[in-house]
Amino acid sequence: MGREGSSWFTLRWSDAGVVLLDQRRLPEEEVYVTLPTVEAVAEAIENMTVRGAPAIGCAAALGVARAAHVSEATDVAGLHKDVEAACARLATTRPTAVNLFWALGQMADCARAVAVGSDPERLRAALLERAQAILEDDVARCRAIGAAALPLVPDAARILTHCNAGGLATGGYGTALGVVRAAHEAGRRVQVLADETRPFLQGARLTAWELDRDDIPVTVLTDNMAGHLMRRGEVDLVVVGADRIAANGDVANKIGTYSVAVLAREHGIPFYVAAPHSTIDLDTPDGEAIPIEERGREEVADFGGRPVLPLGVPVRHPAFDVTPARLVTAIVTETGICRAPYGRSLESLLKRP
């Protein structure tokens, strides 16, 4: 969800399955789908019913719990096998967002902690408890990110965002939009300029929808308008989320983020990345080592349900790009603000108790 009292939510557990707000149908329809199997959860991640790195991790955790819940195994050994299979399937869904693999690791660790020979219901309960904790913890981390970023957001700031890194992309509240929400709640008269974010229109369809629902001023731009507004002095800062942050501070985020960062540097505008610790991957040395997902032709070739390319003309569709650390002014996490040199500051951050 967004602010306290908002009526919508991104995802939650139910006895009938994992419940997701279908983000493909926003803003026209607010429809919740109930996914009864781990395969249904995996497909929902792949087809972007749920998207955004933290939300994908939360959905995967709930999917593992669901797999255990519906498993016909009568002992812990059998349940372990079903959990392993669930984790393996979910790990194939989207390669760039490291939060997915972090959450699956948490669930696998939880399963291993329940010994063979125990009551299988103990394992089912432990997995559900862990998945719920991951979801609740994500919301708390997003709120902490927003609080940590307050010194970076002046009153009346005009904040450019790219993609959707809000409540829809997380367990609730948001990373980049958590920064916006915290400033708004602190009484600062912020305004959001939301890049539409082709080709899936996460900014136009999703960021605008959730900010409008929460009464936070938002204006949508096409992606190619950002530089013009920066040159005219109409952007004060940029805040984006991330799908993976490498050990050296290179940031993978939705395609087009790199272009925004280059424009921000050219115009002397701060470029901030907001992300929880689970997005930081010290095992990936730099951006060149981050796997970049390539998605299908139809998301580029069709617009509004109509083809916009001649039949047979190929497209390229990398879903993410990498912004070099040298273009990042600061990385805001739930435990504080990191600045260059990121190789040192990120490692120090994750070693804190």
Wavefront OBJ file of the C-alpha trace (Angstrom):
o trace
v 0.000 0.000 0.000
v 0.972 3.647 -0.150
v 0.212 5.917 2.789
v -1.532 4.760 5.957
v -5.224 4.382 5.209
v -4.821 3.685 1.485
v -7.303 1.093 0.284
v -5.021 -0.722 -2.160
v -2.220 -3.183 -1.594
v 0.393 -4.808 -3.814
v 0.373 -8.388 -2.538
v -0.608 -10.512 0.430
v -1.204 -14.081 1.582
v -4.579 -15.769 1.684
v -5.576 -19.356 2.384
v -6.702 -19.598 -1.253
v -3.351 -18.470 -2.681
v -1.067 -15.493 -3.173
v -3.129 -12.373 -3.866
v -1.668 -9.764 -6.243
v -2.898 -6.475 -7.620
v -2.696 -7.080 -11.391
v -0.452 -4.220 -12.497
v -1.000 -4.933 -16.175
v -4.581 -3.676 -15.858
v -3.823 -0.387 -14.140
v -4.892 2.388 -14.334
v -8.142 1.363 -16.025
v -9.031 -1.474 -13.648
v -8.056 -2.276 -10.062
v -8.219 -6.074 -10.149
v -6.771 -8.550 -7.646
v -5.857 -12.060 -8.736
v -5.447 -15.093 -6.468
v -2.675 -17.489 -7.475
v -3.148 -21.017 -6.117
v 0.174 -22.576 -7.195
v 3.849 -21.731 -7.370
v 3.677 -22.034 -11.157
v 0.982 -19.346 -11.231
v 3.171 -17.107 -9.069
v 6.158 -17.688 -11.377
v 4.097 -16.823 -14.437
v 2.794 -13.670 -12.726
v 6.383 -12.537 -12.155
v 7.334 -13.324 -15.746
v 4.361 -11.545 -17.320
v 4.654 -8.556 -14.962
v 1.393 -8.986 -13.131
v 3.740 -8.147 -10.261
v 6.969 -6.230 -10.929
v 9.570 -4.159 -9.146
v 12.561 -5.838 -7.530
v 11.426 -5.837 -3.869
v 7.862 -6.864 -4.795
v 9.204 -9.725 -6.924
v 11.193 -10.944 -3.924
v 8.138 -10.753 -1.673
v 5.988 -12.560 -4.245
v 8.586 -15.306 -4.618
v 8.737 -15.802 -0.850
v 4.962 -16.117 -0.672
v 5.092 -18.473 -3.669
v 7.473 -20.811 -1.847
v 5.189 -20.776 1.193
v 2.268 -21.561 -1.079
v 4.126 -24.492 -2.631
v 4.637 -25.960 0.824
v 1.024 -25.243 1.775
v -0.400 -27.239 -1.151
v 2.267 -29.950 -1.198
v 0.986 -33.472 -0.757
v 4.208 -34.530 0.973
v 3.577 -36.271 4.288
v 7.034 -35.765 5.753
v 9.642 -33.010 5.980
v 11.976 -34.736 3.526
v 9.277 -34.646 0.849
v 8.442 -31.059 1.674
v 12.096 -30.105 1.355
v 12.074 -31.473 -2.199
v 8.950 -29.495 -3.098
v 10.433 -26.320 -1.610
v 13.654 -26.833 -3.559
v 11.641 -27.311 -6.760
v 9.637 -24.156 -6.037
v 12.794 -22.130 -5.453
v 14.351 -23.484 -8.648
v 11.293 -22.553 -10.727
v 11.018 -19.061 -9.277
v 14.729 -18.446 -9.817
v 14.183 -18.748 -13.589
v 11.608 -15.949 -13.774
v 13.583 -12.679 -14.015
v 17.378 -12.607 -13.898
v 18.250 -8.976 -13.137
v 16.463 -8.270 -9.841
v 18.754 -9.595 -7.108
v 16.007 -9.216 -4.478
v 14.407 -12.307 -6.019
v 17.437 -14.445 -5.262
v 17.885 -12.877 -1.831
v 14.297 -13.784 -0.890
v 14.628 -17.320 -2.256
v 17.796 -17.720 -0.205
v 15.914 -16.647 2.889
v 13.203 -19.221 2.225
v 15.706 -21.989 1.500
v 17.559 -21.206 4.749
v 14.264 -21.349 6.627
v 13.479 -24.779 5.159
v 16.914 -26.168 5.994
v 16.504 -25.077 9.604
v 13.623 -27.554 10.068
v 15.120 -30.989 10.485
v 14.017 -34.099 8.646
v 11.833 -36.080 11.003
v 10.024 -33.016 12.321
v 6.307 -32.475 11.912
v 5.761 -31.269 8.317
v 3.220 -28.737 9.592
v 6.045 -27.110 11.507
v 7.885 -26.527 8.232
v 4.779 -25.159 6.500
v 4.184 -22.757 9.382
v 7.847 -21.676 9.462
v 7.888 -20.918 5.741
v 4.706 -18.871 5.896
v 6.018 -16.978 8.908
v 9.276 -16.214 7.079
v 7.462 -15.076 3.920
v 5.190 -12.787 5.929
v 8.233 -11.413 7.755
v 9.959 -10.650 4.433
v 6.874 -8.736 3.279
v 6.481 -6.777 6.520
v 10.202 -6.104 6.710
v 10.213 -4.713 3.178
v 7.605 -2.101 4.110
v 9.588 -1.126 7.199
v 12.784 -0.811 5.144
v 11.033 1.397 2.596
v 9.820 3.714 5.350
v 13.341 3.870 6.755
v 14.701 4.751 3.298
v 12.250 7.627 3.106
v 13.275 8.903 6.530
v 16.984 8.632 5.693
v 16.501 10.660 2.501
v 14.773 13.641 4.127
v 17.985 15.744 4.311
v 18.303 15.406 0.517
v 14.835 16.757 -0.358
v 14.272 20.507 0.001
v 10.856 22.111 0.367
v 9.016 22.592 -2.943
v 11.392 20.171 -4.711
v 10.525 19.094 -8.246
v 11.519 15.426 -8.316
v 11.985 13.491 -11.538
v 11.384 9.739 -11.338
v 11.821 6.954 -13.873
v 9.813 3.725 -13.947
v 7.807 2.893 -10.818
v 9.629 2.407 -7.535
v 6.636 2.940 -5.306
v 4.274 0.859 -3.242
v 3.468 -1.136 -6.368
v 7.115 -2.148 -6.768
v 7.624 -3.150 -3.134
v 5.761 -4.666 -0.221
v 4.371 -1.163 0.267
v 5.367 2.529 0.534
v 8.150 2.356 -2.050
v 11.850 3.107 -2.435
v 12.119 6.134 -4.745
v 8.495 6.999 -4.044
v 9.147 6.257 -0.378
v 11.504 9.246 -0.529
v 8.672 11.275 -2.054
v 6.108 10.045 0.471
v 8.335 10.768 3.450
v 8.945 14.319 2.215
v 5.229 14.807 1.588
v 4.367 13.499 5.049
v 6.977 15.863 6.525
v 5.067 18.808 5.038
v 7.394 19.520 2.122
v 5.534 20.666 -0.968
v 7.108 18.202 -3.361
v 5.995 17.664 -6.941
v 6.796 14.579 -8.994
v 7.661 14.584 -12.679
v 7.132 10.966 -13.744
v 8.795 9.705 -16.914
v 6.245 7.560 -18.743
v 8.957 4.853 -19.096
v 8.539 3.136 -22.424
v 7.816 0.488 -23.412
v 5.760 -0.826 -20.458
v 4.701 2.658 -19.240
v 5.352 2.011 -15.555
v 5.632 5.741 -14.902
v 2.481 6.752 -16.766
v 0.317 3.821 -15.692
v 1.637 3.029 -12.222
v 3.552 5.910 -10.634
v 0.883 8.392 -11.673
v -1.873 6.053 -10.462
v -0.513 5.491 -6.968
v 0.568 9.081 -6.355
v -2.795 10.369 -7.562
v -4.527 7.902 -5.234
v -2.441 9.255 -2.354
v -2.983 12.937 -3.263
v 0.670 13.655 -4.072
v 1.098 16.084 -7.014
v 2.368 14.283 -10.121
v 2.823 15.244 -13.772
v 3.682 12.687 -16.478
v 6.358 13.346 -19.119
v 7.298 11.320 -22.146
v 10.807 9.948 -21.694
v 12.330 12.315 -24.254
v 11.142 15.454 -22.414
v 13.404 15.135 -19.362
v 16.425 16.857 -20.885
v 14.368 19.824 -22.064
v 12.905 20.390 -18.597
v 16.308 19.991 -16.961
v 17.799 22.617 -19.266
v 14.976 24.992 -18.343
v 15.697 24.554 -14.633
v 12.437 22.725 -13.914
v 13.967 19.658 -12.206
v 15.635 19.878 -8.784
v 16.632 16.252 -8.237
v 16.231 12.768 -9.659
v 15.309 9.771 -7.502
v 15.120 6.245 -8.919
v 14.980 2.742 -7.531
v 17.232 -0.167 -8.484
v 17.040 -3.837 -9.403
v 20.658 -4.570 -8.525
v 23.540 -2.490 -7.197
v 26.996 -3.931 -7.870
v 29.823 -3.832 -5.344
v 31.390 -0.796 -7.037
v 28.122 1.193 -7.001
v 27.046 0.588 -10.615
v 23.243 0.481 -10.676
v 20.951 -1.658 -12.838
v 17.488 -0.162 -13.176
v 14.699 0.094 -15.729
v 15.855 0.841 -19.273
v 16.271 4.579 -19.754
v 17.695 5.252 -16.288
v 21.221 5.611 -17.670
v 20.045 8.323 -20.078
v 18.420 10.221 -17.208
v 21.620 9.981 -15.163
v 23.715 11.359 -18.040
v 21.284 14.266 -18.456
v 21.310 14.950 -14.727
v 25.122 15.094 -14.675
v 25.157 17.449 -17.676
v 22.783 19.852 -15.910
v 24.289 19.612 -12.418
v 21.223 17.898 -10.914
v 21.614 15.382 -8.040
v 20.898 11.796 -9.088
v 19.892 9.625 -6.133
v 19.243 5.874 -6.003
v 16.929 4.545 -3.269
v 17.138 0.829 -2.470
v 17.176 -1.592 0.473
v 20.180 -3.705 1.462
v 18.664 -6.691 -0.381
v 19.290 -4.871 -3.681
v 23.030 -4.512 -3.004
v 24.988 -7.433 -4.458
v 28.586 -7.465 -3.261
v 29.130 -10.720 -5.179
v 28.683 -8.805 -8.456
v 31.821 -6.692 -8.895
v 30.484 -4.140 -11.382
v 27.729 -3.388 -13.840
v 29.269 -5.446 -16.625
v 28.607 -8.576 -14.558
v 24.890 -7.844 -14.041
v 22.660 -10.030 -16.258
v 20.341 -7.858 -18.358
v 16.969 -9.378 -19.162
v 15.801 -9.164 -22.770
v 12.022 -9.251 -23.074
v 9.751 -10.087 -25.985
v 9.029 -8.124 -29.142
v 5.366 -7.420 -28.444
v 5.947 -4.965 -25.596
v 7.827 -2.690 -28.018
v 6.010 -3.483 -31.257
v 2.512 -2.916 -29.821
v 1.214 0.244 -28.175
v -2.224 0.492 -26.639
v -3.156 -2.863 -28.133
v -2.231 -1.803 -31.670
v 0.871 -2.645 -33.722
v 3.176 0.338 -34.297
v 5.861 -1.450 -36.369
v 5.705 -3.097 -39.781
v 5.205 -6.834 -39.467
v 8.500 -8.694 -39.315
v 10.686 -5.735 -38.351
v 12.812 -6.849 -35.387
v 13.221 -4.952 -32.124
v 15.697 -4.865 -29.267
v 14.179 -4.934 -25.823
v 16.676 -4.873 -22.971
v 14.506 -4.371 -19.901
v 17.284 -2.696 -17.880
v 20.406 -0.629 -18.303
v 23.370 0.090 -16.043
v 24.204 3.529 -14.663
v 27.909 3.831 -13.792
v 28.673 4.683 -10.174
v 30.376 7.934 -11.230
v 26.961 9.322 -12.247
v 25.313 8.470 -8.902
v 25.288 11.306 -6.359
v 24.276 9.054 -3.468
v 22.635 5.721 -2.679
v 19.989 5.897 0.042
v 19.328 2.747 2.065
v 17.328 1.920 5.162
v 20.380 2.469 7.354
v 21.772 5.612 5.803
v 23.215 7.404 2.798
v 26.221 6.041 0.883
v 28.486 8.210 -1.227
v 31.524 7.517 -3.394
v 33.780 5.641 -3.243
v 30.955 3.082 -3.243
v 33.217 0.069 -3.119
v 34.145 1.144 0.376
v 30.877 2.694 1.586
v 28.590 -0.145 0.451
v 30.766 -2.820 1.991
v 30.953 -0.855 5.233
v 27.185 -0.372 5.221
v 26.439 -4.093 4.936
v 28.912 -4.952 7.694
v 27.162 -2.734 10.223
v 25.371 -4.645 13.010
l 1 2 3 4 5 6 7 8 9 10 11 12 13 14 15 16 17 18 19 20 21 22 23 24 25 26 27 28 29 30 31 32 33 34 35 36 37 38 39 40 41 42 43 44 45 46 47 48 49 50 51 52 53 54 55 56 57 58 59 60 61 62 63 64 65 66 67 68 69 70 71 72 73 74 75 76 77 78 79 80 81 82 83 84 85 86 87 88 89 90 91 92 93 94 95 96 97 98 99 100 101 102 103 104 105 106 107 108 109 110 111 112 113 114 115 116 117 118 119 120 121 122 123 124 125 126 127 128 129 130 131 132 133 134 135 136 137 138 139 140 141 142 143 144 145 146 147 148 149 150 151 152 153 154 155 156 157 158 159 160 161 162 163 164 165 166 167 168 169 170 171 172 173 174 175 176 177 178 179 180 181 182 183 184 185 186 187 188 189 190 191 192 193 194 195 196 197 198 199 200 201 202 203 204 205 206 207 208 209 210 211 212 213 214 215 216 217 218 219 220 221 222 223 224 225 226 227 228 229 230 231 232 233 234 235 236 237 238 239 240 241 242 243 244 245 246 247 248 249 250 251 252 253 254 255 256 257 258 259 260 261 262 263 264 265 266 267 268 269 270 271 272 273 274 275 276 277 278 279 280 281 282 283 284 285 286 287 288 289 290 291 292 293 294 295 296 297 298 299 300 301 302 303 304 305 306 307 308 309 310 311 312 313 314 315 316 317 318 319 320 321 322 323 324 325 326 327 328 329 330 331 332 333 334 335 336 337 338 339 340 341 342 343 344 345 346 347 348 349 350 351 352 353
